[in-house]
Amino acid sequence: MMGGPMRGPRGIGGVKQKPDKGVGKRLLTYLKPFKVRLAVVIFCILISALSSVMSALFLKNLIDNYIAPLLLMANPVFDGLLRVVLQMAVIYLFGVAATFLYNYLMVAVAQKTLKNIRDEMFSHMQLLPIRYFDTNAFGDVMSHYTNDTDTLRQMISQSIPQTLSTFVTVVTVLAAMLATNLILTAFVVGWVALMMLLAGKISGLSGQYFVKQQKTLGDLNGYTEEMINGQKVVKVFNHEAQSQTGFDQRNDELYDCAAKANMFANILMPIMGNLGNMQYVLIAVLGGALAIGGVGGLTLGGIVAFLQLSRNFTMPITQVSQQINSIIMALAGASRIFRLMDEPV
């Protein structure tokens, strides 16, 4: 019981490092009872995205039709400006309310879904033969109820709505940018494609180590549980040194995987953020040159609105690239949960 790798066939060396195929489709079956709530979530996401686009387009109208003319007046009248600002405030209020509502609903859906998964997993576990518990460490089994389900919670409550919001926002903002200026839109799309290519490479590296991290975490938990339960036997047979060696080996594996996974994940946002700032500056320079040259009919308000639209276009993509790792971790955790559920009773 004491020496060597963790007992059973589920040690790190024998486990696939990619989530099983069909896991995502199987997870969707647990979301079917919440069709109405999910429909409301999608509607709220659409409202939130539209409010973001409308507020950016309002800036063009605000600057070109209100602020710029007021600067030329000897006795400016601010009634129209106040009315437009209030309209913008109402649009922002709708966007904030919609964002709050869909996040609230997704948290409720996530917790109820996890409850159903835990109930089903525990009921199935009661029917498993003794052979399963003899060949799987108790800590690894416990990890299904803690670490693996927690990754699912993060994916359902955060990653899924973030991804849906990104898709809707990108489509609506792209349409608004095309209506504002084709040249600047082509530049932004090309720059974002470069950013996504870089993000894909970094996320791929971190994702591999996040999957391994889930496996090694379950391995370490299982070994620790086994050693704690067997402390009397360890001391009777003077097995402390071998027990420490086994723990150090698993702890080093977890350290290596977690350090590399978080290293790649943590450098992603700074890189994407700096590339986004570079894009912002280049759009301002290019937009100013186009406006001075009279190309595309750009105005000062149009440049300001396009700068805001470009932010709204790149920021969600940057954020969702960070969610890729969470989705990979959640699918890895779901694979482990479903493997337990699929064990023959």
N, C-alpha and C positions, 0 to 999 in steps of 0.2 A: 504493500500500500504506500510505502514511504518514498522510495527512490524512483528515478526515471521520469519520463514525461507523464503528463496527466493521463489518467486511465481512460480507456474508451477510444472510439474512433473519431472523436471530435476535436482532437488536439490541433494546434495551428498547422502543423505540417500537412494534415490531411483534409483541410477545409479549403474550399474554393475562395478565392479572394475577390470574386465578383458576385453581386446579388443574383439569385436564381431568376431565370426568365419567367415572366408571367406574374411576378410579385405585385407589380403596379396594378394590373387588372384585377387580381384577387383582392387587393386593398379596396378597390372601388366598390366591391360588393358590400363592404361594411359601411359605405357612405350612402347606399341606396335609400335607407329609411329616412334620410334627411334631404330629400329632393326639394321640398318646398323651401327650406332654409337656404339651401345652396342656390336656388333660383333667386332668392332675395339678395344673397351675397353677390351674385353676378350682376344683378341690377344696380346694387350700390357701388360696385366697382366701376360700372359704366358711368354712373353719375359723377363719381370722384374723378374719373379720367376726363370727362367732358368739362367739368368745372375748372380743371387745371388748364385745359386748352383755351377755354373762353376767357379766363383771367389773363392769359398771355396776350390774346388778341385784343382784349380791352385796353392793354397798354398802348397799342398802336393808335387806337381811337382816342385815348386819353391825351397822348402827347401831341398828335397831329391836329386834332380838332378842338382841343381845349387849352392845354398848357402853352403850346407854341403861339396861338393867337393872343393869349392873355399877355404874353411877354411884349407884344407890340402895341398893346393898348395903353393909353395915357391914364385912363380910369377903368381898370379891369373890374369886371363883374364876375363873381365866383359862384353864382347860383348853379350854372350848368356843370361846372367842375364838381361841386358838392354832390349833385345828383348822380353823376357818373361814378364817383368814389363810393357812394352808398350802394349803387348797383353792384360794383365789384365786391363790396363787403358781403352782400347777400349771396353772391356766387361762391365766395370762399366759405361762407357759413354752410351752404349746402354740401360743399365738398368735404368739409370737416365732419359734418354729421354723417354723411354716407360712409366715410372712412371708419369712423368710430363704430357704426352699426355693423359693417361687414367683419371687422375684427372681433367684435363682441360675439357675433353669431358663430364665427369659425372656432373661437375658443370653446364655446359650448358644444359644438359638433365634435371637436377633437376629444374632449373629455368623455363624452358619451360613447364615442367610437372606441376609445381605449378601454373603457369599462366593459364594453361588450367583448372585446378581444381578450381581456384578462379573464372574464367569466368563462368564455369558451375554452381558453387555454387551461384554466384550472380544472374545469369539468373533464376535459380530455385527459389531463395528467392523472386524475384519480383512477382512470381505467387502464393506465399503462402497466405492463408487467414489471415485476421486481427486477428483471434483467435490465430494463432501461436505466434504473437508478443505480444498478451495480456497475454499469459501463459509462455513466455520466456523472461528473462531479456535482455535488449539491450546489456549490457556488455558481457553477455555470448555468444550472437550471434556474437558480434565483435571478441570474443576470437577465433572463428573458422577461421577468416581471419588472425589472428596474431600468437598467440601461437601455435595453432594446425598445421597450415601450416608450421611454422618454424621448428617444429619437423620433418615434412616430408622432408623438405629441407636437414636437417642434415642426415637423414637416406639415402636418395637417393644419395646425393653427397659424403658422407663419409662412412656410415656404410655398404651399399651394396658393393661398390668396395673393402672395407677393408675385408669383409667376403669372397668375391670371390678370392681376392689375397691370403688370408690366406689358403683357400682350395688348390689352385694350388701350393702354396709354400710348404705346408706341404707334399703334395703327392710327389713332385719332390725331396725335401730334404730327405724325408724318403727313397726314392729309392737310393739316393746317400749314405746315412748312412748305409743302408743294404749292399751296395757294398764295403763299407770301413771296417766295423767290426760288426759282428752279436751280440756279447756280449754287446758292448757299446750301440748298437741300442736298444736292449731289455731293458737295464737299463734306457735309455732316455724315451722310450715309457711308461714304468711303472711309472717313476717320473712325466711325463706330465699328465698321467691319474689321479694321486693323486692331481696334481695342478688343473686340470679341475673339479674334484669332489668338491674341496674346493671352486673354483670360481663359480661353479653352485649354491652352497648353498648361497653364499654371493650375487650373482647377483639376485637370486630369491627373497631374502629379499628386496634388493634395488628396484627391478623391481616393486614389489607390491606398494611400496610407491611412485614411479615415476608415476604410473598410477593414484593413488589417488591425486598426486600433480596436474596433468592436470585437474582433476575434480574440485578440490578446487580452482584452479586458475581461472577457468571459473566462478565459483560461486562468488568469491570475485570481479572479474571484473564486473559481472552482478549487484551485490549489490551496488558497488561503483557508477556505471553509473546511477542506479536507484535513489540513494540518491542525486547525483549531480543534476540530472534533477528535482528532487522534493524538492530542498532546500527551495523554497518559502513556500511550504506546511508544511515542517518540522518546519520552524520557526513560521508560523502562529499558529500551534497547539502545540508549545513547545515540539516537539518530539525529541529534540537533544539527550537526554539521551538514549532513546530507539534505536535511529539510531546508536549511538556510541556503544551500547551493541551488536547490530547485526553485526556491522563491526568488533568489537573485536573478536567475536565468530568465524567469517569466517577467519579473519587474523590469529588467533591462530591455526585453523585447517590447514591452508596453511603452517604456520611455522613448525608445528609438522611433516607434511608429507614431506616437503622439507628438513628439518633437518635430518630426519631418512634416506630418500632416498640418500642424498649426503654423509651422514656419511658412509653408507655401500659401496657406489660407490667409495669414496675416500680412504678407507682402502684396496680396492681390489688390486690396482696397486702396492702399497708398499709390500703387502704380496706376490703377484705373482713375483715381482722383486727380493725379497730376496730369495724366493724358487728357482728362476732361477739362482741366484748367487751361492747358495749352490750346485745346480746341476753342474754348471761349475767347481767348485772345486773338487767335487766327481769324475767327468769324468776325470779330469787331474790326480787324484790319481790312479783311476782304470786303466786308459789308460797307465800310467807309469808302474804300476805293471804288466800289460799284456805284455808290450813291453820288460820289463826286463826278464820276464818269457818265452819270445818267443812264446806267445800264440796269434794266429790270424795274425801273420806276421806284427804287427804294427811297424811303423817307427816313428821317430820324426815328420816328415812331416805329416804322417797319423794322429797323435794325434792332431797336430795343426789344420789340416783340419777338423777333427771331432769336435773339440771344436767350430770352427766357424759354422759348420753345426748344432750343437746342439743349438747354439744361434739363427740361422735362423729358427730352428724348433719351439723353445719355444716362441720366441718373438712375432711372428704373432698370436699365440694362446692366449698369454697374452693380446695383443692389441684387438683382436676380442672379448674377454670376456668383455672388457670395452664397446664395442659397443652394447652388448646385451641390456643394459639399454636404449640406444638411440632408438633401434628398438622397444622395448616395449612401450616407450613414443610415438614414431611415430605412432604405430598401435593404441594406445589409442586415439591419436589426429585424426587419419583417421576414427576411429569408430564414433567419434563425428561429423566429416564432413559429412560422408555418412548418418548418421541419419538425418541430416538437408536435404540432397539431397533426401532422401526417404520420406520426409514429403509429404502427399497428397496435391496437388495443388487445 
